[in-house]
Amino acid sequence: MSKKNLKSNILNLEEEEINTTTKKRSSIAKPSINNLVDENYQKKLNTIHSGNESDEESDSSKLINSNDINIQPDKNINTQESNNENQFEKIDISEFKNQIYVHPLGYNGAYKTIQAAIEAAIPKTKIIIYPAIYKEHLIIKEKSDIELTAYDVNMPPILSTSNAPCIFIGNMIPGSTVKIAYFRLLHGGMRNEEYNNGLNNITNDDTTILGNGVEQTDNEKSNVNMNNSYAHLKGGHNIFSNTNNLNQVDLNYNIDINVMEGIQCDNRGVVSAISIFNSTVMIINTQISLAFLTTETTKIIPGIYAEKCTLFLQSVLIKGNMEFPTCGIVAFDSSIKVSNSGFVKHKSGGILSAINFNNQIFINKTIFTDNIGCGLLITNKSKSEGYKPYLTLISSKNKMDNEDIKKNIYDPKTLTVLTESEYLHGAKKKAVFEKCGEVNLDSNLFNKNNGCGARIDNCLNLNVFKNKFTDNEFNGAEITDCEGLILLNEFVKNGENGLEVKTGARKSEIVISKNTLCENVCNGIIIKGKNNNCYIQNNEKITNNMKAGIGIYEFSFPVIKNNKISNNLFQGILVGHDSSADIEENKIFENLKANIAFGGDGAEKVKIVNNEIYRSRSEGIFGLEGLGGIIAKNKIFENNDGICIFGMKDVEISENDIYRNVRSGVLVAAESTPKMIQNQIFENKFIGCMFRDKSRGEYKFNIIEKNPTQCYYTNSCKDLIDVHNKYNTITGRIDTKTCVIF
């Protein structure tokens, strides 16, 4: 439809309905919406909602289908859900009393353009916009408390632009808020020949509000372009050395902080639907589409670009374009709260955010689906090495209550509520307690992203609660150098690991509790890093993963307590040769390979205590070529072999009940030298204990009985028979003949 026809057909008012009396713009009478909108606009609006417009009419066929995900409009916005102080409580959500109107033909004294209304707005003004398709670049800067909203929430205005943001917001008066509600924003990208002029399109030649208020000379203003912007300006950022040629970046996974700095350098909000600098912005019940992009580009194009902002999104859908490198939000040094929203089909990730120590990220009931790269990437650029000893967590009781969710102070090791004095004592005792960025993910869906579902780096106040990470190409979630809690989440059917927790130089005691981790292509949980002392406890379902239930590598030392780990195709728990673990009070059963396997240089610190270990098709516990370790007070039964140790030195095997295993209760081989004390080994189907390959060790006070063969010795171990009989209770047959089952 041509621009001329569209303008003439949007509104069809009868002359007698036109009130020619001049009125104050703040008190315009509201005419009936049915008289203002004709069938053509209604058809256009319905097309945008459904995404079924024909190619002959326009490119609207590429627009989002609001039925893709379930985002419900919410008219009762409340930004103060938490009792904890946070930056979002400062947002003014009161009703603005001053009202002015925008009408494409200026009827009843309304402004003809949205920009004209913005320029005329006084503080606390609501600009009410009649349904139409507006082709404007809106600029909101140095204003105080302004709201843009639809006349009729069922017929939102459509703002369609290219070559510059639909809406640019910068340097709002401190303490004020920009509200955008019930809009449809469509962005067509930027033609290559116009790219370097995009900054002028945004700001009408006033570029001083970018770059955190950097002052510029006349020469600098005239030479500003997006490939060198702010890298050389006085007072500009020094990090902008990355030219970010995305042709050389693996966008399927390797989106890191260097790529994000490249976005900030090369794009800086020129090509985005909304660009926000140094402001507080609330966006409600709005759809943003990047489906109109038509020009080939290697620049990442975000739906929202935010820098040094406080940003609140409620019921917002940002849908990308899989042919171009779009991203839902790119944010730097900004606090963001997102609720009941969606980030769908972006080629470069759903949200990319680099936070500092004073930023807060809250994401609730939001969908990240069908994105290439991370569904969500948050990295903390602050240099704080602070360590938060106790967590801010959930519930008003002394034990977990999934229904009654309130903020309280919890000890991460015991998950019990702390009093204020206990909390303060703990903080003083730790001696280091610095503020850091805060990230809260609550009840979100990370689904079918061609990369990680979510990746969080360098955050010392992290809460991941009741999320679902399913069918992502790589890890469901990847957590690096973080402190906090991962609770009541589902990590299911991801292409690599369900959850990967890593550390670098910083110590981490992150708590992983009450999660479901199953059917992942690799491991349920991977723990890596020298200072990784995380707590894995009370997880009911670590099951049916294609490799191990829990894999422990790279010098890590987690505590694994009170979990159920079963039916994994490799080990239940695999402790790598350089790592250790404290494994207590778990039920580990029916894993295809060993229920627990350990060994190597880290074996000395491995503790396997008070577990039920049963029904593995291989070994209950398998130890290989290590020094030390403790296997004590376990019930080990109905495995193919109870305990097998090969080349293990000085491993303590004590006070275990080892029974009803298919072949042997204990197999000692490859010159192992265990200390076996006070074990009960009985009712195994072939052999109680087998000793071979010049193995020696200390064996005292064991009871070996009710096995077809109590002990079997190869020729190299026959000298152990008398000693074993002297210090142990062995009731029944001892064999030294050739054993056909080993």
Steps between C-alpha positions, in 0.01 A plus 500: 500500500642841409575763764243735345220243503592381849479851642167570333346174609611479861236743623153567360327764708174666412526881485225547756704297752797733476517739787659814364507676833854564623567317822796458724698198392506361848120475514403368157173308497540137404296417189377145445774272373256336259454831320875557469617175347379356171506145370840539328686581821321223685599257225863617520504461877348153486763403243782610731354295782454190287796528263288395198523805275564422132824596330317740271403727786831542686772325693268461796490128425836486676362639824467312822207283580388592848366147542852356480538530874261564782557856614200646674450879518516622855326823586583479870873551493672470835875543510532446875463125534795458733543633851869551425607843390580515132534755227160419351314621808597852401298485178192724515197295394235752603247628247608810307224764519607724211367354173553602140401320183653404167285460187648472149261763364501720808129471578362662815823693544719193534862505394559349158828331593620321810824700496311829514311378805826393664650845447191665654475266798544635850605277795262211575329513162322206339500512121201304371543383141218409264534184289699557184831409340750770595828527311704709743832490681403598853755686712439533874783676678542717804134460594328417829237227539335438166274216385411383148193280486225385267155658490355150485708213638336265251610716205857606576678759285769364266835678489700397193847632410836411350851648505463617863321382814124519518547661841813665636509584873797681654605696808159520663480719808618290799216335687261514206356216293406446137205261456411333173182292498290315243717560192615306196851590387631389160858562393633459148871520577744734331624515144875468473551838335309668782664317786762758588237774502276312738613689808379827352164342425469406865585825669436775247869595502515511879737217585618623838245291686667181386816363654386579853485870433844522337578850378619513139673754284354618169749283313405199708131557435554522128709183493283278716416166341408166635829326424710727718239660724623593846822302470696823459268764646609691807379312806373212293527133589836334456361153451385563145785339316298213359379569145268200532506342157230247569592296194788371712290424808331171575158638582366154574673506836801725542329826591723652767581839644734587212216459254276713721760775517515483123124554486534802725776640282353426159130546561449716810126506461487623141324194362243395760128537557557685828827659616530616860780694670522620862125467562231303678254338258193280545363310198167322540285281273707575192618296202829576328571340163828494308338309214531785249880481479598479135865608473790259552700598809758356738395738778289358782163675496321509839133556562600712802841654558551624860799673657515623861125453538231357720272303267169334590317273253157350564321290237741589220569277201819562300521278195807490279596408148692178441654637181678786680693522831221637717492495880215573740686730742861616513569674833806652666525613861120485530248355743225303328174350620310283252171326572255299291690570179657315207823505297451289192694409184803725534814406312732646765337417831196605703659735756868599520581702811829618652431613857707678762504459877194724558271350233205269562344258251158349574339276236169333579254286300677577173562281196832471315443271205637420153794740533844435352769554762411536868139550588635719782857620560588705807858582588623714788782734403565631852837420652360433846648190659246512782357179639146487630491238776125463526219514250179691473252224431147385538233405753386620837559167674798300620473265204422540132141588417439513127163672532572771754771697324644788693845650537708384793862442591620141460817315575600340166643191665207405724219687317366615838387853583754719677421769753630847433769460766613168351515660158704796623730273699560289191573807290751629753658161538555474125657848515426574135152607397480724195198600296476338159260473211180308571328260257164330568342258251157380610253274315638556149514266201826457305403280210646392165779759491783411264760552773471525879161556652657747744856598583588703810859613567660662803197567720524469877128532566322255272163334551369259234158378612227290334627539143478245218802443276395262226613393152782755471779415255778523758481527880168573663672752729865594536606673823854636540658662808167551676366481854138433582227242462366276221172361629195312367597522133459249220794424269365258241603375155776753437758430230795492738477524879194593696697732730868597489654686795856630458747710698822684421698679768199572721375253759140388457262321736189528284209283615328267252187362664167332418550506123404250231783411260410232251531381139783737411726388216812518719497538878235613743744728689860590422716659771833657397765723654764502772298704747166341426360379833134505404229316691288251303227386732139385520463452124237232450552425130845482344407230258510363145782722379705364211825526696550548875243631741769723657846557348775664710812636329787752505596493870149563631380370837119507536283367780240254366239418760154344518437468124340229291721415202383222274474342155776704337673330208847561643581545868269636765787713633829527315784669691780592258859406574590854614189564711341395826155488654319451828222251412260438788150364562404458135304229324703408192352217301442328167765691308635308203867541592629541854267671741806689626841517331808686629876488505814684399671786681183620669404166653651580839224750582210293368251400769220254422301466821150384601368444149271236355675375185317231310398326177772625269564275202867557571661597831339656803828690561795496262839641605792533259865585570470742786647558843267508798130569527227376732217255424310459825160406644335442165246239397627355173275235351367338184769645275697286261798550733474680835840677519780470243836666555783491248840641596358689803735567791392546862132542424292441814206260460326475835166417663319433173226245443580333167247240395302330223731622222500285187869406478703619797460714806855645478760467224857611587732503196804656329724516810247689707564544872170585671419521868191281540360516852169388658307433181221245471519315168226244453255333262683601183420255223852377416783640711515707817850643443748447219873586523725503194802658325735518801256705700572539871362731769355485848193282571355486851173424676303433184217245500487301176228238489209344312668538161552192275872578518602724789839604361689430181879548469714485187847354523657839564282551808499160667719626781208713625287200595643437847498868593141540386387199698678629811351850515161451328197279539482294182233232512505259208699412192828665391615436141834534320411325177444668166193724513295487182295814564795747511 
